Amino acid sequence: GFGALPHAQGTTFRVWAPAATAVSVVGTFNNWDAQANPLQAEDGGNWAADLPGVKAGDGYKFALQTPAGELTRNDPYARAVTNSAGYSL
C-alpha cells in the first residue's frame, strides 16, 4: 500500500515519486526536518521508510528533491488533511 500505514510499533510511509532524486517525510514528529527521516528508493519509482513511534494522527508531508528543485507535498493517499493549505493526517 501507499501513504502512511500505521502499525503497532509506528508507521510505514510509502509514496510513488519516479522523478524524485531523494524523498523524506517531514512532520510534527520531527519538527518538519527534511534531513531527519529519508525514505529509501524501491523499484518502480517508489520510496519507503518505517518510522518507529510515529502514530496515526501525526501531521506530515513528503519532501522531495527533483531536477526542478525542492518540493513539499501532501500525501495523495492521506486519510485527511488539516485544510487545503495544511498537512496530511
N, C-alpha and C positions, 0 to 999 in steps of 0.2 A: 504494500500500500504506500500511498504518498501522504505528505503532510506531517502533522505532529501525531505520533502514535504512542499514547501513554501506556505504560505497563507498571507492574508492582514496584520496580526499582527506579523508575524515571521515565524518560520519553525518548523515543527514536524519531529523528527528523529526517525526512527524505523529500527531495524535490528534483524535478526534471529541469535541467538548465544546460542544454547542449552547447550553447555559445559561451558559457562561463569558463574562465580560466581558474577561478577559485570561488568557493562559496562558504559562508559561515552563517550561523544562526545567532542573532542578537536578541536580547530581551530583558525583561525585568529581573531575570535570574543571573545576568552577567553585566549589569549596568550598561547594556546596549554596546558592549565592546566587541567590535568586529574581529579582533585578534583572539578572543578568548575561546571560541568553540568552532574551529574549522570543520567542515564536512569533508569526507573522503570521496574522491571520484569513483564511480562504479561504471559498469558497462552501459552503453546506450544513452550517455549524457545525464545519467542520474548521479546525485550526490547524497550522502547519508552520514549521520553520526548518531550515536547513542549517548544521551546525557543523563547520568545518574542524578537523582534528586529533583529534576525538573518535573513539575506536576501539571495536570490538566488545569487550565485557567491562568497559567503564567502567560503574560503577553510576550509576543515575539514577532520578528520579521526575518527574512532572509537577506543577507548582504552578499552581493555578487560582484566579482571582478570580471569585466568583459572587455573585449577590444575597444568598445565605445566608452569605457570608463567604469566608475563605481556606481552601482545601483542598489537601493534598498527597497525590497518589495514585500507586500503581504503574501501570505501563503494562499495560493489558489484553492487549496483543499481545506482551508480553515473552517472550523465549525461555526465560528462567529468572528466579527471584528468589532472593535470598540466604537468606531464611527467611520465615515467614508475616508477620513484622513488619518485614522488611528492605526492600531496594530491588530494583528491576529490573536485569537484566543484559542 
